[in-house]
């Protein structure tokens, strides 16, 4: 059987490293990551010790400080900040948002490094923003550089992640490979299967390391626990008493609509609240998208509090030995912004299968 060619990777806008972790699980040697947020970059460094990390605005970086072996394939990957393409952010979902134009960095770095593959990831709203303007700029620019482009949407729930999270992917091949959307590789994992073995916590919990609870772990939990006896990240935002009182009225799967109106008087018009606000997760179902889960007041399935950093990381498919750095707010942001590693692995497996 032909030997599979090794692949070297560079992660642009790496964040905390979820996409890099998926790449490594797929057998890719990630040699360089670029991230300007200091806290996210420190998390990346803690967990990817063999990768060279550049902490800077990518627009200031114009050379590759790492040499790839001439006999290996190369993949350039990542996802630019997604807020400007999200359906929930209509005010800046346009061409006036300077951050949206960072997609040109992928084209620039394709010229700098000349990779065999380019993998671009973003929220599902990317493709339709400004009538498809940004998508077309990315696709046509890579086409001009003789890349064959394929694009599709992939939902994390279809690849063993306990979360309903659809993402846009574009894969560009220098050697003419085309792709359909990846086939699902896993069944739905419920919130209960993901979280039930983690320790009971209080509102405002601030104990970083704790041993696991006495509940028998699911296969999914065992996969992420590895051989650990406990883990870090048991940090929970401390909500005011009136917020906790609201939580008590919300059943699993419910949201702000279940809160009595007399407890929502600080809202000018509570009927206009977004459906994602005050959402309590359901143990028997998938999680909703883990984005800005602190701001959205995402509630634990049966405890009257928000999610801990570790619980959110579990729902994103980060292993329990993955350490997040910075204050609780920075850690929450890192987890919410990340590409679920198991989803990333499924995408990278598509290109590793071609490198034979």
C-alpha positions in Angstrom: 0.0 0.0 0.0 1.4 3.5 -0.9 2.8 5.4 2.0 0.8 8.5 3.1 2.7 11.7 2.6 3.2 13.8 5.8 1.5 17.1 6.0 2.8 20.3 7.7 0.3 23.0 8.8 0.1 26.7 9.6 -2.9 28.0 11.6 -3.9 31.6 10.9 -6.1 33.4 13.5 -5.5 30.3 15.7 -7.4 31.4 18.8 -7.1 28.9 21.6 -6.2 26.1 19.1 -9.3 24.0 18.5 -8.7 23.7 14.8 -5.0 22.9 15.3 -6.0 20.2 17.8 -8.3 18.6 15.2 -5.4 18.8 12.6 -3.0 17.1 15.0 -5.6 14.3 15.7 -5.7 13.9 11.9 -1.9 13.4 11.8 -0.9 16.9 10.7 2.2 18.5 12.1 1.2 22.1 12.9 4.4 24.1 12.9 3.2 27.7 13.1 0.2 29.5 14.7 -0.5 33.3 14.4 -2.9 34.9 16.9 -2.9 38.5 18.1 -5.0 38.0 21.3 -2.5 37.4 24.1 -4.7 35.3 26.3 -5.8 33.0 23.5 -2.2 32.7 22.3 -1.1 31.7 25.8 -3.7 29.0 25.9 -2.5 27.8 22.5 1.1 27.7 23.8 0.1 25.8 26.9 -1.4 23.0 24.8 0.7 23.0 21.7 4.2 23.1 23.0 5.9 22.0 19.7 4.2 24.7 17.6 5.9 28.1 17.1 3.4 30.8 18.1 3.5 34.3 16.8 1.6 36.8 18.9 0.9 39.7 16.6 -1.7 41.1 14.2 -1.4 38.9 11.1 -1.2 42.0 8.9 2.2 42.7 10.5 3.6 39.2 9.7 5.0 38.7 6.2 7.4 35.8 6.5 7.3 32.2 7.6 9.8 31.6 10.4 9.6 27.8 9.9 10.9 25.7 7.0 8.8 22.8 5.9 10.5 19.6 4.6 10.4 19.6 0.8 9.0 16.1 0.9 5.9 17.0 2.9 2.6 18.5 1.8 1.5 21.8 3.3 -1.8 23.1 4.5 -2.8 26.6 5.4 -5.9 26.8 7.6 -8.0 28.9 10.0 -11.0 31.2 10.3 -11.1 34.9 10.5 -13.2 36.6 13.2 -16.7 35.5 12.5 -18.8 38.2 14.3 -19.0 40.3 11.0 -20.7 37.3 9.2 -23.0 36.1 11.9 -26.8 36.3 11.4 -27.1 37.6 14.9 -24.9 40.7 14.2 -26.8 42.5 11.4 -25.4 45.9 12.3 -21.8 45.1 11.1 -22.6 42.2 8.8 -21.4 44.2 5.8 -18.5 45.4 3.7 -17.9 48.4 6.0 -16.7 46.0 8.7 -12.9 46.1 8.3 -12.5 42.8 10.1 -14.4 41.1 7.3 -11.7 42.0 4.9 -9.1 39.9 6.8 -10.1 37.0 4.5 -7.6 38.6 2.1 -4.9 37.4 4.5 -5.6 33.8 3.4 -4.9 34.8 -0.1 -1.7 36.7 0.8 -0.4 33.8 2.9 -1.2 31.4 0.0 1.2 33.5 -2.0 3.8 33.6 0.8 3.8 29.9 1.6 2.4 28.2 -1.6 0.6 25.4 0.3 -0.8 22.3 -1.3 -4.1 23.0 0.6 -6.0 25.9 2.0 -8.8 25.3 4.5 -11.0 28.3 5.4 -13.6 28.1 8.1 -16.3 30.4 9.3 -19.9 30.7 10.5 -22.6 29.6 8.1 -23.6 33.2 7.4 -20.3 33.8 5.7 -21.4 32.6 2.3 -24.4 35.0 2.1 -22.9 38.1 3.6 -23.2 41.1 1.2 -24.8 38.9 -1.4 -21.9 36.5 -1.4 -19.3 39.2 -2.0 -16.7 37.9 0.5 -17.2 34.3 -0.5 -16.7 35.2 -4.2 -13.5 37.3 -3.4 -12.0 34.3 -1.6 -13.0 31.7 -4.2 -12.0 33.7 -7.2 -8.7 34.8 -5.6 -7.7 31.2 -4.9 -8.9 30.2 -8.4 -6.5 32.8 -9.9 -3.7 31.0 -8.0 -4.7 27.7 -9.6 -6.5 26.2 -6.7 -9.5 23.9 -7.2 -12.1 25.1 -4.6 -14.8 23.1 -2.9 -17.2 24.4 -0.3 -19.9 23.1 2.0 -21.5 23.3 5.4 -20.8 20.8 8.1 -22.6 20.4 11.4 -20.5 19.4 14.4 -23.3 17.2 15.7 -22.7 14.8 12.8 -19.1 14.2 14.0 -19.5 13.2 17.6 -19.8 16.7 19.1 -22.7 17.2 21.5 -23.8 20.4 19.9 -25.8 21.8 17.0 -23.2 24.0 15.3 -23.2 24.4 11.6 -20.0 25.9 10.0 -18.9 26.9 6.5 -15.8 25.3 5.0 -13.8 26.0 1.9 -11.1 23.5 0.9 -8.7 24.6 -1.9 -6.5 22.1 -3.6 -3.4 22.9 -5.6 -3.6 19.4 -7.2 -7.2 19.4 -8.6 -9.0 17.5 -5.8 -12.7 18.2 -5.4 -14.9 17.4 -2.4 -18.5 16.9 -1.5 -19.6 17.6 2.1 -18.1 15.0 4.5 -20.2 12.0 5.5 -21.4 11.9 9.1 -19.2 9.8 11.3 -21.1 9.8 14.6 -24.5 9.6 16.3 -25.9 12.4 18.4 -24.3 12.8 21.8 -26.6 14.4 24.4 -25.8 17.1 27.0 -26.2 14.6 29.7 -23.7 12.2 28.2 -21.3 15.0 27.9 -21.6 16.6 31.4 -23.1 14.2 33.9 -19.7 12.9 35.4 -18.5 16.5 36.1 -18.7 17.8 39.7 -21.6 19.7 41.1 -20.9 23.4 41.2 -22.3 26.5 42.7 -23.1 29.9 41.2 -19.8 31.8 40.9 -17.6 28.6 41.4 -14.0 29.5 41.3 -12.1 26.3 42.1 -10.0 25.5 39.0 -9.2 21.9 39.7 -11.6 19.3 41.0 -11.9 15.5 40.8 -14.6 13.9 38.8 -18.1 13.1 40.3 -19.3 9.7 41.1 -21.5 9.3 38.1 -20.5 6.6 35.6 -19.0 8.4 32.6 -20.3 7.9 29.1 -18.1 6.7 26.3 -17.9 10.4 25.1 -16.8 11.5 28.6 -14.2 8.7 28.8 -12.8 9.8 25.4 -12.2 13.3 26.7 -11.1 12.3 30.3 -8.4 10.0 29.0 -6.9 8.5 32.2 -7.3 11.6 34.4 -8.9 11.5 37.8 -9.9 15.2 37.7 -9.6 18.3 35.5 -9.4 22.1 35.5 -11.8 24.8 34.4 -14.5 24.7 37.0 -15.1 28.4 36.8 -18.6 29.8 36.7 -19.8 33.4 36.3 -21.3 34.7 39.5 -24.8 35.9 38.7 -26.8 38.2 40.8 -29.5 36.7 43.0 -32.3 38.1 40.8 -30.8 36.3 37.8 -30.6 33.0 39.8 -34.3 33.5 40.7 -35.1 33.7 37.0 -33.2 30.4 36.4 -35.4 28.6 38.8 -38.5 29.0 36.6 -36.9 27.6 33.4 -37.3 23.9 32.6 -34.9 21.9 30.5 -35.2 23.2 26.9 -36.9 26.3 28.1 -35.8 30.0 27.8 -36.7 33.5 28.9 -40.4 32.9 27.9 -40.8 30.7 31.0 -39.8 33.5 33.4 -42.7 35.3 35.1 -43.1 38.8 33.8 -42.8 40.3 37.3 -39.2 39.1 37.3 -38.3 40.7 34.0 -39.2 44.3 34.8 -35.8 45.7 34.0 -36.4 44.9 30.3 -38.3 47.7 28.4 -40.1 45.0 26.4 -39.2 41.5 27.5 -41.3 40.0 24.7 -38.6 41.1 22.2 -35.9 39.0 23.9 -33.9 36.7 21.6 -34.9 33.1 21.8 -31.4 32.1 22.8 -31.4 34.2 26.0 -31.8 32.3 29.3 -31.8 28.9 27.5 -31.6 25.9 29.8 -29.9 22.9 28.2 -31.7 19.6 28.0 -29.9 16.5 29.3 -31.6 14.3 26.6 -30.8 16.5 23.6 -27.9 18.2 21.8 -26.6 21.5 23.1 -27.5 24.7 21.2 -24.5 26.5 19.7 -21.9 27.3 22.3 -21.0 30.9 21.3 -21.0 33.7 23.8 -22.6 31.5 26.4 -22.1 33.9 29.3 -23.8 36.8 27.6 -26.7 34.6 26.5 -27.1 33.2 30.1 -26.9 29.6 28.9 -28.0 27.6 31.9 -26.9 24.2 33.3 -29.5 21.4 32.7 -30.5 21.0 36.3 -28.3 23.3 38.5 -29.4 27.0 38.8 -26.2 28.5 37.4 -24.4 29.2 34.1 -22.0 26.7 32.5 -18.5 26.3 33.7 -15.6 26.7 31.4 -15.0 22.9 31.5 -18.6 22.1 30.7 -18.5 24.4 27.7 -15.2 22.9 26.6 -16.8 19.4 26.9 -19.7 20.5 24.7 -17.0 21.7 22.2 -15.2 18.4 22.3 -12.0 19.7 23.9 -10.2 17.0 26.0 -10.1 17.5 29.8 -6.4 18.0 29.8 -6.7 21.1 27.6 -5.9 24.1 29.8 -7.4 27.5 29.2 -5.5 30.6 30.2 -6.5 34.1 31.5 -9.5 35.4 33.5 -12.8 33.6 33.4 -14.1 36.0 30.8 -11.2 35.4 28.5 -11.5 31.6 29.0 -15.2 31.7 28.2 -14.5 33.7 25.0 -11.8 31.3 23.9 -14.0 28.2 24.3 -17.0 29.8 22.6 -15.0 31.1 19.6 -13.2 27.8 19.0 -13.8 25.3 16.2 -14.8 22.0 17.8 -11.7 19.8 17.5 -13.7 16.7 16.5 -15.3 18.6 13.7 -11.9 20.0 12.6 -10.5 16.5 12.6 -13.3 15.3 10.2 -12.4 18.1 7.8 -8.6 17.4 7.9 -9.2 13.7 7.5 -10.6 14.6 4.0 -7.3 15.9 2.8 -5.0 13.4 4.6 -6.9 10.7 2.7 -5.7 12.3 -0.5 -2.0 12.5 0.5 -1.0 9.0 -0.7 
